[in-house]
Amino acid sequence: MREDYRVRVTVKFSQDKSKVEVKSEAYYRIGNNWIIGSDTALLQTLKTDIMGTIGRVTR
């Protein structure tokens, strides 16, 4: 949607599928440079959605 903002999300399940690790990186472009940060609101929404799908409660 926006050319100056992008987010990458990584979801990692443990081998026995008892744990889920979710990480996100947000990038905002200023001029020709990308600044890395985090989008905490998006990360919380993703965690809630993923946990709801697999039937767990977020911590």
Contacts in CASP RR format, 6 or more apart in sequence:
PFRMAT RR
TARGET T0000
AUTHOR 0000-0000-0000
METHOD contacts of the structure
MODEL  1
MREDYRVRVTVKFSQDKSKVEVKSEAYYRIGNNWIIGSDTALLQTLKTDI
MGTIGRVTR
3 29 0 8 1.000
4 28 0 8 1.000
4 29 0 8 1.000
4 30 0 8 1.000
5 26 0 8 1.000
5 27 0 8 1.000
5 28 0 8 1.000
5 29 0 8 1.000
6 26 0 8 1.000
6 27 0 8 1.000
7 24 0 8 1.000
7 25 0 8 1.000
7 26 0 8 1.000
7 27 0 8 1.000
7 39 0 8 1.000
7 42 0 8 1.000
8 24 0 8 1.000
8 25 0 8 1.000
8 27 0 8 1.000
9 22 0 8 1.000
9 23 0 8 1.000
9 24 0 8 1.000
9 43 0 8 1.000
9 46 0 8 1.000
10 21 0 8 1.000
10 22 0 8 1.000
10 23 0 8 1.000
10 24 0 8 1.000
11 20 0 8 1.000
11 21 0 8 1.000
11 22 0 8 1.000
11 50 0 8 1.000
12 20 0 8 1.000
12 21 0 8 1.000
12 22 0 8 1.000
12 23 0 8 1.000
13 19 0 8 1.000
13 20 0 8 1.000
13 21 0 8 1.000
14 20 0 8 1.000
20 50 0 8 1.000
20 51 0 8 1.000
20 54 0 8 1.000
20 56 0 8 1.000
22 43 0 8 1.000
22 46 0 8 1.000
22 47 0 8 1.000
22 50 0 8 1.000
24 38 0 8 1.000
24 39 0 8 1.000
24 42 0 8 1.000
24 43 0 8 1.000
24 46 0 8 1.000
25 36 0 8 1.000
25 37 0 8 1.000
25 38 0 8 1.000
26 36 0 8 1.000
26 37 0 8 1.000
26 38 0 8 1.000
26 39 0 8 1.000
26 42 0 8 1.000
27 34 0 8 1.000
27 35 0 8 1.000
27 36 0 8 1.000
27 37 0 8 1.000
28 34 0 8 1.000
28 35 0 8 1.000
28 37 0 8 1.000
29 35 0 8 1.000
44 58 0 8 1.000
47 58 0 8 1.000
48 58 0 8 1.000
51 57 0 8 1.000
51 58 0 8 1.000
END
